Each structure stands twice: as structure tokens, then as C-alpha cells.
């Protein structure tokens, strides 16, 4: 097949072409109208489900486990806050605020799909 023959191609529930991969709208409609399983035997296998989720570029991750704050932590946080309690407006103009985020420092966390 020549490159000029077609710019897009339907393949396994996807539309391939123009440097992109899109889910075929017919596949989405088929899933929307798929009958609700009535028992365990009518469900797709875990492997099929996992492959479909991965093919869609989705991942399921377990949330990071945070340490429970102890009384020592609470006291340290309070002391830190009190340090800045009476700072004037000029001080706060020089401060850059950002959202807190928990980062995972290792990749040993299991991925659930």
C-alpha cells in the first residue's frame, strides 16, 4: 500500500494516521452499548482488560503511603508556623508559595492495572 493511498487506517479499534493514534468512535459506541454482564463468566478476562487499559495509555497506581504525624511532628510544625507569625508584609512579598506534593523516591511501588 502506498503512503498516498490513504492517510488514515482503522486497525484493532483504533484509527492510525497523521502521526496520531485515536480510539475508533465505533469502538466507543460498541462499548457503550455492550450489555451489562449478568455473571462472572460474561466478564472479559483480567488480561484483556489490562491490555485495553494500557492501550488507551492509562495506568492505575497505588497511592503513596504517608507517615502518620506524631506529637513531635505537630510540635515542630507549630514552632515553624510561630516563627513566621509576626512577619511583616515586606517579608511575605519575597516569598514564593507552591502547592505541596508527595513524591515517591523509589520505583518499588507496585503498579495496579
N, C-alpha and C positions, 0 to 999 in steps of 0.2 A: 504494500500500500504506500503510495507516495504521500509526502507531507502536505502537498497541496490538495489531496483528495478530500480531506476533512480536517477541520480544526479542533473538533471535539468528538469524544468517543464514549459510549456508555459501556461500563465494564464492572461487573460484580456489584451492582448497586451504587456505583459512583460515576461521575462524569469527569473524564480526564481530558485536559486540553488547556490551551492558552497558559501553560505553566502553572496550572492550578488543579486541585483535586476537590471536587464538590460531591456532596451526597445527592444522589439522584432523587428528585422530588417524588417520583413514582415509588421509590423505596420508603420514603417517609409516609406517604399515603397508605402503603401496604401495611406498615407497622401500626399506624393509627387505627386502621380498620381490622387488624388482626383480632380474632376472637380471644376473649379472656380465658386463660386456661382454667379448667374445672378441677384438675387434679395434678399431682406431681409428675405423672408420666407425660403430660402435654407440655410441660415446660421445656425450653431449649436447654441444652447442657451448659454447665459452667464454662466449659471450654469455648463453646460458640458465643456465649455472652461476653466472655473476656476478650475474645478476638474482635467482636463488633465494637466493644468499648474502646479497645486500643486502636482500631482502625479509624475511629472517629476522633482520635487524638486526645481522649480523656484519660485521666488517671484517678485512682482512688487512693488516698493516703490516710494513714492513721495520724491523728492529731498529736503534736508534741506533748509529752507529759511534763508538766511544770511542777517544781518543788512547792510544797506547802510552806507558807510563811510561818516562821516561829515567832515567839515573843521577842527574840533577839533581832530578827528582821524588822518587826514592827517598830521597835525602839530605834533602830538605825535609820529607818525611813522617816520617822518623826523628827529625829535630830537633824537629818538632812534638810527637811522642809523648814524647820525652825531657823536654820542658818540663813535662809533666803526670805524669811517672813517680812522683814522690815527694810528690804532693799528698795531704793527709790526708782522712779521712772527712767532716769538716765541709765541705770544699771540694766533694766529689762529691755531697753531699746537695742542693746548689744547682744542679746541672747537670741539664738536661733532655736525654734521649737521643731520637734519632729514627732511622728507617731511612734509608739513603742511597738516592737515586733519581736517575736520569739524566733530565733534562728536555730536550726539543727546543725551541730558541728560535726556530726558523723553521718555516714550513709548506711549505717547498720539497721536503720528503722525499716520494718517490713512495709512493702507496698501491697495494698489490698485492692484487687480488681475483681 
